[in-house]
Amino acid sequence: QVQLVEAGGGLVQPGGSLRLSCAASGIIFSRYAMGWFRQAPGKQRELVAAITSEGITNYADSVKGRFTISRDNAKNTVNLQMNSLKPEDTAVYYCNTAWGVRFDWGQGTQVTVSS
């Protein structure tokens, strides 16, 4: 059974930082390109960062230069370092495969950027 468990969200002021983590189980993690997605109220879920099994990264224009995705294949984890956060980054953040087969979504982790 595949499980994706996200953690690390919270309330942060504009300009602040957060580090999200995602632990995957039940899959051969190293085989998959992984991604971080977010969904803001009333909006569709969007892919904001992706990392291939070899460590090649890609970012949405809205987060480029502020967010950094990384992975540890030995620990089956994928992380998202978020710096210079803006109110428009407020959303529930999820991890999943970046493309192709998608597994059941986890519960996500709420990120709120507000003063």
Number of C-alpha atoms within 10 A of each C-alpha: 7 12 16 20 18 25 17 16 18 14 15 18 14 17 14 14 17 18 16 21 23 23 17 20 14 10 14 11 21 17 12 19 20 27 25 25 20 22 18 16 9 6 9 9 15 14 20 21 24 27 22 18 16 12 15 11 16 16 19 13 9 11 17 12 12 14 20 19 24 20 22 14 16 8 12 16 21 24 22 23 14 20 17 15 22 19 15 12 20 20 21 18 27 26 31 26 20 19 12 8 8 10 14 10 15 17 14 21 21 20 22 20 20 16 9
